Amino acid sequence: MESTAQSRVFKYNIFFWKCLGLWSDETSGYCYKYYSVAFQSFYSGMFTFLYTLNLMFTPFDLEIIISQSMFYFTQWAQITKIAMIVLRRKYILRAFNMLDCTAFQGEDEETREIVNKNKCSYTNYWKACCVYYHIISLSIIILPIIKYFVNGTVIELPLCQYYFLGDNIREKYYKVLFAYQFTGIIMIMYSNLNTDTFINGFLMMAITQFKVLYWKLAHLDSSSLDQGVINEKDKEILMIDKLKQCLIHYDLILQYCNIIQDVMSFAIFGQFGTAAVTICVSMCFFLKPMTNEDLFITTFYLLAMIFQIFLPTYLGAELTEQSELIVTAAYNSDWIPRSESFKRSLGLLMERAKTPIVITGLKMFTLSLENFTSIMKMAYSLFTLLKNSQVEA
């Protein structure tokens, strides 16, 4: 694969997927498959099972239940995103091939600049998320340890207390349980980092291609032709050829959007289906007395959860808007002096572009800012309900 290929921007994602046992390629042997099954069983299957078992044995106290379930729904959302990588690998590779095709690279300096700018934007976005996710994950683990050495306070297990175990067993195997949750948090962090950025990266690529197509249609006029073309008939032939290239490009974009819809549908459903509860539980932490460390961790975690659903909805709304702008771009092209054949082809493109691209999660959650607002309202309603219940109790 060439270094200039668009799919190369996902090299960090693929690297960490391989480390996490989520991505096999033609060089992967049987040993990697065994490693993949064992690793995911240990850090996804058993981790989630023990977390669920912990909640089942958690004392029936609202404050304790909230504290024990803060990261629980995030883990379930992550399971759906892991399933996306493992089960939709064939479609992901198909999308990579489309991103690397000639039509998606840009045909001139202006369109190539649009594509290259997006590649740089995604790389910077991944790096920013990497820093932020590390701050959250390490603060959950490191701050209590620092507090232990400074103030001598007891270090609790970072995620949950495993109430299904007896006190004696927890004390006896405390270091083992702490190490398991410590490494589990790191694995969850890297998994979330590289699946969340991957989903948003696919959306960014689709938006970029619509911007490229918009530019090509908006500049579809005879002035863009070679000045050596004098004959009007030759100009018309070249204009029809340029329009055909735009039609082919548009058809490829639609195919790409269909592929990413198939790839992300279940993961979006899992992410948005648990978002309201996750944000609500995080907000409930502010109702109880907190140390500065707890305030720091909870604030950063809450912002991360909000951003985790805001960015896909924003990009989804941007994708819908850019797909609708194709009609405007086609109308602004130099179509008036063109032939009837040219006008009919352009008219068909405009008719198809009147139906905007909308990415959904199992046709239940749409990536739109209206949906983001609805989730935030639902989260606040649940928060108010729990707050009132806590006051009455």
C-alpha positions as CSV (number, residue, x, y, z in Angstrom):
1,M,0.0,0.0,0.0
2,E,1.5,3.4,-1.0
3,S,2.4,5.8,1.7
4,T,0.2,8.5,0.1
5,A,-2.9,6.3,0.2
6,Q,-5.7,7.7,2.4
7,S,-6.1,4.4,4.3
8,R,-2.6,5.0,5.7
9,V,-4.0,7.5,8.1
10,F,-5.5,4.6,10.0
11,K,-2.1,3.0,10.6
12,Y,-2.1,3.8,14.3
13,N,-5.6,2.3,14.7
14,I,-4.5,-0.9,12.9
15,F,-1.3,-1.2,14.9
16,F,-3.2,-1.1,18.2
17,W,-5.9,-3.4,16.9
18,K,-3.2,-5.9,16.2
19,C,-1.8,-5.5,19.7
20,L,-5.3,-6.0,21.1
21,G,-5.9,-9.1,19.1
22,L,-8.6,-7.5,17.0
23,W,-7.0,-7.4,13.5
24,S,-5.4,-10.2,11.6
25,D,-3.9,-9.9,8.1
26,E,-2.2,-12.2,5.6
27,T,0.9,-12.3,7.7
28,S,-1.0,-13.5,10.8
29,G,-0.6,-17.2,11.7
30,Y,-2.4,-19.6,14.0
31,C,-0.4,-18.3,16.9
32,Y,-1.9,-14.9,16.5
33,K,-5.4,-16.3,16.3
34,Y,-4.9,-18.2,19.6
35,Y,-3.5,-15.0,21.1
36,S,-6.5,-13.0,19.8
37,V,-9.1,-15.4,21.3
38,A,-7.2,-15.6,24.6
39,F,-6.6,-11.9,24.9
40,Q,-10.2,-10.9,24.1
41,S,-11.6,-13.6,26.3
42,F,-9.5,-12.4,29.2
43,Y,-9.9,-8.6,28.8
44,S,-13.4,-8.4,27.2
45,G,-15.4,-11.5,28.0
46,M,-14.3,-12.3,31.5
47,F,-13.8,-8.6,32.4
48,T,-17.4,-7.8,31.4
49,F,-18.7,-10.9,33.1
50,L,-17.0,-10.1,36.4
51,Y,-18.2,-6.5,36.2
52,T,-21.8,-7.7,35.7
53,L,-21.5,-10.1,38.5
54,N,-20.2,-7.3,40.8
55,L,-23.3,-5.2,40.1
56,M,-25.5,-8.2,40.9
57,F,-24.0,-8.5,44.3
58,T,-23.6,-4.7,45.0
59,P,-25.4,-3.6,48.2
60,F,-28.8,-2.0,47.4
61,D,-27.7,1.5,48.0
62,L,-28.2,4.1,45.3
63,E,-24.9,5.9,46.0
64,I,-22.9,2.6,46.0
65,I,-24.7,1.4,42.8
66,I,-23.9,4.6,41.0
67,S,-20.2,4.5,42.0
68,Q,-19.9,0.8,40.9
69,S,-21.6,1.3,37.5
70,M,-19.8,4.5,36.3
71,F,-17.7,2.6,33.7
72,Y,-20.0,-0.4,33.3
73,F,-22.1,0.9,30.3
74,T,-19.0,2.2,28.6
75,Q,-17.7,-1.3,28.7
76,W,-20.8,-2.7,27.0
77,A,-20.6,0.0,24.3
78,Q,-17.0,-1.0,23.8
79,I,-18.0,-4.6,23.3
80,T,-20.2,-3.6,20.3
81,K,-17.3,-1.6,18.8
82,I,-14.9,-4.6,19.3
83,A,-17.5,-6.7,17.4
84,M,-17.5,-4.1,14.6
85,I,-13.7,-4.5,14.1
86,V,-13.8,-8.3,14.3
87,L,-17.0,-9.1,12.4
88,R,-16.9,-6.3,9.8
89,R,-13.2,-6.7,8.8
90,K,-14.1,-7.6,5.2
91,Y,-16.2,-4.4,4.8
92,I,-13.5,-2.3,6.5
93,L,-10.9,-3.6,4.0
94,R,-13.3,-2.8,1.2
95,A,-13.7,0.7,2.4
96,F,-9.9,1.0,2.6
97,N,-9.6,-0.1,-1.0
98,M,-12.1,2.6,-2.0
99,L,-10.3,5.3,-0.1
100,D,-7.1,4.3,-2.0
101,C,-8.7,4.3,-5.5
102,T,-7.6,6.9,-8.0
103,A,-11.0,8.8,-8.0
104,F,-10.6,9.5,-4.2
105,Q,-7.1,11.0,-4.4
106,G,-8.0,14.3,-6.2
107,E,-7.5,15.1,-9.8
108,D,-5.8,18.5,-9.6
109,E,-4.0,20.7,-7.1
110,E,-7.1,22.1,-5.4
111,T,-8.8,18.7,-4.9
112,R,-5.6,17.0,-3.7
113,E,-5.1,19.8,-1.2
114,I,-8.6,19.1,0.2
115,V,-7.8,15.4,0.6
116,N,-4.3,16.1,2.1
117,K,-5.7,18.6,4.5
118,N,-8.3,16.1,5.8
119,K,-5.5,13.4,6.2
120,C,-3.5,15.9,8.4
121,S,-6.7,16.8,10.3
122,Y,-7.4,13.1,11.2
123,T,-3.8,12.5,12.3
124,N,-3.9,15.5,14.6
125,Y,-7.3,14.5,15.9
126,W,-6.0,11.0,16.7
127,K,-3.0,12.4,18.6
128,A,-5.2,14.8,20.6
129,C,-7.5,12.0,21.5
130,C,-4.6,9.8,22.5
131,V,-3.3,12.5,24.9
132,Y,-6.8,13.0,26.4
133,Y,-7.6,9.3,26.8
134,H,-4.3,8.7,28.5
135,I,-4.9,11.5,30.9
136,I,-8.3,10.0,31.9
137,S,-7.1,6.4,32.2
138,L,-3.9,7.1,34.0
139,S,-5.6,9.5,36.4
140,I,-8.0,6.8,37.5
141,I,-5.0,4.6,38.5
142,I,-2.2,6.9,39.3
143,L,-3.9,9.6,41.4
144,P,-5.1,7.0,44.1
145,I,-1.6,5.6,44.2
146,I,-0.1,9.1,44.7
147,K,-2.7,9.8,47.4
148,Y,-1.7,6.5,49.1
149,F,2.0,7.4,49.3
150,V,1.3,11.1,50.3
151,N,-1.6,10.7,52.8
152,G,-1.5,7.0,53.5
153,T,-5.1,6.4,52.4
154,V,-6.3,3.0,51.5
155,I,-6.2,2.2,47.7
156,E,-9.5,0.7,46.5
157,L,-9.9,-1.3,43.3
158,P,-10.0,1.3,40.5
159,L,-13.2,0.1,38.7
160,C,-15.3,-2.0,41.0
161,Q,-15.0,-3.9,44.3
162,Y,-16.0,-7.4,43.2
163,Y,-18.7,-7.7,45.9
164,F,-19.3,-11.3,45.0
165,L,-16.0,-12.2,46.6
166,G,-15.7,-12.4,50.4
167,D,-13.6,-9.7,52.2
168,N,-11.0,-12.3,53.0
169,I,-10.6,-13.3,49.4
170,R,-10.4,-9.7,48.2
171,E,-7.7,-8.9,50.8
172,K,-5.7,-12.1,50.0
173,Y,-5.8,-11.5,46.2
174,Y,-5.9,-7.7,46.3
175,K,-2.7,-7.2,44.3
176,V,-3.9,-9.7,41.6
177,L,-7.3,-8.0,41.3
178,F,-5.7,-4.6,41.2
179,A,-3.3,-5.6,38.5
180,Y,-6.1,-7.1,36.5
181,Q,-8.2,-4.0,36.7
182,F,-5.1,-1.8,36.1
183,T,-4.3,-3.6,32.9
184,G,-8.0,-3.8,32.0
185,I,-8.3,0.0,32.1
186,I,-5.3,0.4,29.8
187,M,-6.8,-2.2,27.3
188,I,-10.2,-0.5,27.4
189,M,-8.6,2.9,26.9
190,Y,-6.6,1.8,23.8
191,S,-9.6,-0.1,22.4
192,N,-11.9,3.0,22.9
193,L,-9.3,5.3,21.5
194,N,-8.8,3.4,18.3
195,T,-12.4,2.5,17.6
196,D,-13.9,5.9,18.4
197,T,-11.3,7.7,16.2
198,F,-11.8,5.1,13.5
199,I,-15.5,5.7,13.3
200,N,-15.0,9.4,13.1
201,G,-12.2,9.0,10.6
202,F,-14.5,7.1,8.2
203,L,-17.1,9.9,8.5
204,M,-14.4,12.6,7.9
205,M,-13.3,10.7,4.7
206,A,-16.8,10.7,3.3
207,I,-17.3,14.4,4.1
208,T,-14.0,15.2,2.3
209,Q,-15.0,13.3,-0.8
210,F,-18.3,15.3,-1.0
211,K,-16.2,18.5,-0.7
212,V,-14.0,17.3,-3.6
213,L,-17.1,16.5,-5.7
214,Y,-18.7,19.9,-4.8
215,W,-15.5,21.7,-6.0
216,K,-15.5,19.7,-9.2
217,L,-19.1,20.3,-10.0
218,A,-19.0,24.0,-9.1
219,H,-16.0,24.4,-11.5
220,L,-17.5,22.4,-14.2
221,D,-17.3,25.0,-17.0
222,S,-15.5,25.5,-20.3
223,S,-12.9,27.8,-18.8
224,S,-11.4,24.8,-17.0
225,L,-10.6,23.1,-20.3
226,D,-7.4,23.1,-22.2
227,Q,-7.0,26.4,-24.0
228,G,-5.9,24.5,-27.1
229,V,-9.5,23.2,-27.5
230,I,-11.2,25.6,-29.9
231,N,-13.9,23.6,-31.6
232,E,-17.2,23.9,-29.8
233,K,-18.0,20.2,-30.5
234,D,-14.7,19.2,-28.9
235,K,-15.5,21.3,-25.9
236,E,-18.8,19.7,-25.6
237,I,-17.3,16.2,-25.7
238,L,-14.7,17.2,-23.0
239,M,-17.4,18.7,-20.8
240,I,-19.5,15.5,-21.1
241,D,-16.4,13.5,-20.2
242,K,-15.8,15.7,-17.1
243,L,-19.4,15.3,-16.0
244,K,-19.1,11.5,-16.4
245,Q,-16.1,11.6,-14.1
246,C,-18.2,13.5,-11.6
247,L,-21.0,10.9,-11.9
248,I,-18.6,8.0,-11.4
249,H,-17.1,9.8,-8.4
250,Y,-20.5,10.4,-6.9
251,D,-21.5,6.7,-7.4
252,L,-18.2,5.7,-5.6
253,I,-19.0,8.0,-2.7
254,L,-22.5,6.5,-2.4
255,Q,-20.9,3.0,-2.4
256,Y,-18.4,4.1,0.3
257,C,-21.2,5.5,2.5
258,N,-23.2,2.3,2.2
259,I,-20.1,0.3,3.3
260,I,-19.4,2.5,6.3
261,Q,-23.1,2.3,7.2
262,D,-22.8,-1.5,7.3
263,V,-19.6,-1.3,9.3
264,M,-20.7,1.2,11.9
265,S,-24.4,0.5,12.3
266,F,-24.2,-1.9,15.3
267,A,-21.4,0.1,17.0
268,I,-23.4,3.3,16.7
269,F,-26.4,1.5,18.2
270,G,-24.3,0.3,21.2
271,Q,-22.7,3.7,21.7
272,F,-25.9,5.7,21.6
273,G,-28.0,3.1,23.3
274,T,-25.9,3.4,26.5
275,A,-24.9,7.1,26.2
276,A,-27.8,8.6,28.2
277,V,-27.3,6.2,31.1
278,T,-23.5,6.7,31.0
279,I,-23.7,10.5,31.1
280,C,-26.4,10.3,33.8
281,V,-24.3,8.1,36.1
282,S,-21.3,10.4,35.6
283,M,-23.4,13.5,36.5
284,C,-24.7,11.7,39.7
285,F,-21.1,11.6,41.0
286,F,-21.3,15.4,41.5
287,L,-24.1,14.9,44.0
288,K,-21.8,13.4,46.6
289,P,-18.8,14.8,48.4
290,M,-15.7,14.4,46.3
291,T,-12.0,14.9,46.8
292,N,-10.1,17.0,44.2
293,E,-8.9,13.8,42.6
294,D,-12.4,12.4,42.2
295,L,-13.6,15.8,40.8
296,F,-10.7,15.8,38.3
297,I,-11.4,12.2,37.2
298,T,-15.2,12.6,37.0
299,T,-15.1,15.9,35.1
300,F,-12.7,14.6,32.5
301,Y,-14.6,11.3,32.1
302,L,-17.9,13.1,31.7
303,L,-16.5,15.5,29.1
304,A,-15.0,12.5,27.3
305,M,-18.4,10.7,27.3
306,I,-20.2,13.8,25.9
307,F,-17.5,14.3,23.3
308,Q,-17.7,10.6,22.4
309,I,-21.3,11.1,21.1
310,F,-21.1,14.7,20.1
311,L,-18.4,14.3,17.5
312,P,-20.1,11.5,15.5
313,T,-23.4,13.4,15.5
314,Y,-21.6,16.5,14.4
315,L,-19.8,14.7,11.6
316,G,-23.0,12.9,10.7
317,A,-24.8,16.2,10.4
318,E,-21.9,17.6,8.4
319,L,-22.0,14.6,6.0
320,T,-25.7,15.1,5.5
321,E,-25.2,18.8,4.8
322,Q,-22.4,18.2,2.3
323,S,-24.4,15.6,0.4
324,E,-27.2,18.0,0.1
325,L,-24.9,20.7,-1.3
326,I,-24.2,18.6,-4.3
327,V,-27.5,19.9,-5.8
328,T,-26.3,23.5,-5.4
329,A,-22.9,22.7,-6.9
330,A,-24.5,21.0,-9.9
331,Y,-26.9,23.9,-10.4
332,N,-24.0,26.4,-10.3
333,S,-22.1,24.6,-13.0
334,D,-22.0,25.9,-16.6
335,W,-25.0,23.8,-17.8
336,I,-27.0,26.4,-19.7
337,P,-25.1,26.4,-23.0
338,R,-24.6,22.6,-22.8
339,S,-26.3,19.9,-24.9
340,E,-29.5,18.1,-23.9
341,S,-27.5,15.0,-23.1
342,F,-25.3,16.9,-20.7
343,K,-28.4,18.5,-19.1
344,R,-30.2,15.1,-18.7
345,S,-27.2,13.6,-17.0
346,L,-26.8,16.5,-14.7
347,G,-30.5,16.5,-13.9
348,L,-30.3,12.8,-12.9
349,L,-27.4,13.6,-10.6
350,M,-29.4,16.5,-9.0
351,E,-32.4,14.2,-8.5
352,R,-30.4,11.6,-6.7
353,A,-28.6,14.2,-4.6
354,K,-31.9,15.5,-3.3
355,T,-31.9,12.4,-1.0
356,P,-29.3,13.2,1.6
357,I,-26.9,10.7,3.2
358,V,-27.9,9.8,6.7
359,I,-25.8,7.4,8.8
360,T,-27.8,5.4,11.4
361,G,-27.4,2.8,14.1
362,L,-29.6,-0.1,13.2
363,K,-32.0,2.4,11.7
364,M,-32.8,3.6,15.3
365,F,-30.2,6.3,16.0
366,T,-29.3,8.8,13.4
367,L,-26.0,10.7,13.5
368,S,-27.5,14.2,13.8
369,L,-27.2,17.1,16.2
370,E,-30.9,16.7,17.0
371,N,-30.2,13.2,18.3
372,F,-27.3,14.5,20.4
373,T,-29.7,17.0,22.0
374,S,-32.2,14.3,22.6
375,I,-29.7,12.1,24.4
376,M,-28.5,15.0,26.6
377,K,-32.1,15.8,27.5
378,M,-32.7,12.1,28.4
379,A,-29.5,12.0,30.4
380,Y,-30.6,15.1,32.4
381,S,-34.1,13.8,32.9
382,L,-32.6,10.5,34.4
383,F,-30.2,12.6,36.5
384,T,-33.1,14.7,37.9
385,L,-35.1,11.5,38.7
386,L,-32.2,9.9,40.5
387,K,-31.4,13.2,42.3
388,N,-35.0,13.5,43.6
389,S,-35.0,9.8,44.6
390,Q,-31.9,10.4,46.6
391,V,-33.3,13.5,48.3
392,E,-36.5,11.6,49.3
393,A,-34.5,8.7,50.6
